[in-house]
């Protein structure tokens, strides 16, 4: 039965390094069974936030709860129910691939050997190969296998596909993460920090964009696609002036104009129709396009 208790709850989180606020008053809630995207540029505070969730860093102040538990006071209770893949992974160099997986499995109450065999085969990893000889991409693959096999309630991914080639990357995102959630959709939650937003497009249910350690935008993915739209218009003659109040961005290229709309696409379309354009089209932005456009929202989020 699905619980109403959030898997992750962050309230007014601050993490300061000297005079620098890496995370500055962040609020975030992740419900069970969601694939939650955590987006931001390099240095936005994503990894710092994740490390605070895992008790790898102590918050300057603010509260964090994972499964309703305090990660500082009940670290084992929290970590026994999740798996974490950082952007940089390392293994004991004297271990083979098989040794490394056995070592990881020894800390778990549950370990799915069928998934282990399937992923080793899919990633073409030799169980007898020493981890010291693995490429960066192969080490990432091994870490992902180690995270998926215990079938945790929460999968925390910080740039999970860094170093993977495009074919393996897409297969992992679409097949492996998709299968992880679909096997128990009400209890399997993914919290993914990534720059490869387009490759997570079909999986993300909800997302938060942060900038400078602050929340810039939090929305359901479908609601965001409905709200943020791109209007392309072409005129027979370039208009001398174009007053489009409320447009998020306007780009002109001769007779063609691209307008980004933030919840007011219908009004903008009506204004443009009155100008009798040669062509007029409107489409939803992808999550990656929304992320790129989110910089225009900064004045609305001081």
Long-range contacts (C-beta under 8 A, 24 or more apart in sequence): 1-186, 2-32, 2-33, 2-186, 2-187, 3-32, 5-32, 5-67, 5-68, 6-30, 6-31, 6-32, 6-65, 6-68, 7-31, 7-32, 7-34, 7-66, 7-67, 7-153, 7-154, 7-189, 7-191, 8-36, 8-53, 8-64, 8-65, 8-66, 8-154, 8-189, 8-191, 9-63, 9-64, 9-65, 9-68, 10-49, 10-53, 10-62, 10-63, 10-64, 10-65, 11-62, 11-63, 11-64, 12-61, 12-62, 12-63, 13-49, 13-52, 13-59, 13-62, 13-63, 13-64, 14-59, 14-60, 14-61, 14-62, 15-45, 15-48, 15-49, 15-52, 15-57, 15-59, 15-60, 15-213, 16-60, 21-212, 21-213, 22-48, 22-213, 23-48, 23-49, 23-52, 23-59, 23-213, 24-212, 24-213, 24-214, 25-62, 25-213, 25-214, 26-62, 26-210, 26-213, 26-214, 26-215, 27-215, 28-208, 28-215, 28-218, 30-189, 30-191, 30-206, 31-189, 32-153, 32-186, 32-187, 32-189, 33-181, 33-185, 33-186, 33-187, 33-188, 33-189, 34-189, 34-190, 34-205, 34-206, 35-177, 35-181, 35-189, 35-190, 35-192, 35-200, 35-203, 35-204, 35-205, 36-189, 36-190, 36-191, 36-192, 36-204, 36-205, 36-206, 36-207, 36-208, 37-192, 37-194, 37-197, 37-200, 37-204, 37-206, 37-207, 37-208, 37-221, 37-287, 38-191, 38-192, 38-193, 38-194, 38-207, 38-208, 38-210, 39-193, 39-194, 39-197, 39-207, 39-208, 39-209, 39-210, 39-287, 39-291, 40-193, 40-209, 40-210, 40-211, 40-216, 41-211, 44-210, 44-211, 44-212, 44-213, 45-210, 45-212, 45-213, 46-158, 46-193, 46-210, 47-86, 47-87, 47-158, 47-193, 48-213, 49-210, 50-84, 50-156, 50-158, 50-191, 50-193, 53-156, 54-78, 54-79, 54-84, 54-156, 66-154, 67-153, 67-154, 80-109, 81-152, 81-153, 81-154, 82-152, 82-153, 82-154, 82-155, 82-156, 83-146, 83-147, 83-148, 83-150, 83-152, 83-154, 83-155, 83-156, 84-147, 84-156, 84-157, 84-158, 85-140, 85-143, 85-144, 85-147, 85-155, 85-156, 85-157, 85-158, 85-160, 86-143, 86-158, 86-159, 87-158, 87-159, 87-162, 88-162, 89-139, 89-140, 89-142, 89-143, 90-139, 91-131, 91-134, 91-139, 91-142, 92-131, 93-130, 93-131, 93-132, 94-130, 94-132, 95-130, 95-131, 96-127, 96-128, 96-129, 96-130, 96-131, 97-125, 97-126, 97-127, 97-128, 97-129, 97-131, 97-134, 97-142, 98-127, 98-128, 99-131, 100-131, 100-142, 100-146, 101-127, 101-142, 101-145, 101-146, 101-149, 104-146, 104-149, 104-150, 105-149, 105-150, 108-149, 108-150, 109-150, 110-150, 110-151, 111-149, 111-150, 112-148, 112-149, 112-150, 112-151, 113-149, 115-145, 115-148, 115-149, 115-151, 116-145, 116-149, 119-144, 119-145, 119-148, 119-149, 119-176, 120-145, 122-171, 123-168, 135-163, 136-162, 136-163, 137-163, 137-164, 137-165, 137-168, 139-163, 140-164, 141-168, 141-172, 144-172, 144-176, 148-176, 148-180, 151-180, 151-183, 151-184, 151-188, 153-187, 153-188, 153-189, 154-189, 154-190, 154-191, 155-180, 155-188, 155-189, 155-190, 155-191, 155-192, 156-191, 157-190, 157-191, 157-192, 157-193, 157-194, 158-193, 159-193, 159-194, 159-195, 160-192, 160-194, 161-194, 161-196, 161-199, 169-196, 169-199, 170-199, 173-199, 173-200, 173-203, 174-202, 174-203, 177-203, 178-203, 197-286, 197-287, 197-288, 197-291, 198-286, 198-287, 198-288, 200-287, 201-286, 201-287, 201-288, 204-287, 207-287, 209-290, 209-291, 209-294, 211-294, 211-295, 211-298, 214-301, 215-301, 216-294, 216-297, 216-298, 216-301, 217-290, 217-294, 217-297, 217-301, 221-287, 224-285, 224-287, 224-290, 225-284, 225-285, 225-286, 225-287, 225-290, 226-284, 227-262, 227-263, 228-260, 228-261, 228-262, 228-263, 228-284, 228-285, 228-289, 228-290, 228-293, 229-260, 229-261, 229-265, 229-282, 229-283, 229-284, 229-285, 230-258, 230-259, 230-260, 230-261, 230-282, 230-283, 230-284, 230-285, 230-289, 231-258, 231-259, 231-260, 231-261, 231-265, 231-268, 231-269, 231-272, 231-280, 231-281, 231-282, 232-256, 232-257, 232-258, 232-259, 232-279, 232-280, 232-281, 232-282, 232-283, 233-257, 233-259, 233-272, 233-277, 233-279, 233-280, 233-281, 234-277, 234-278, 234-279, 234-280, 235-275, 235-277, 235-278, 236-278, 239-275, 244-268, 244-271, 244-272, 248-293, 248-296, 248-297, 249-293, 249-296, 260-285, 260-293, 260-296, 262-297
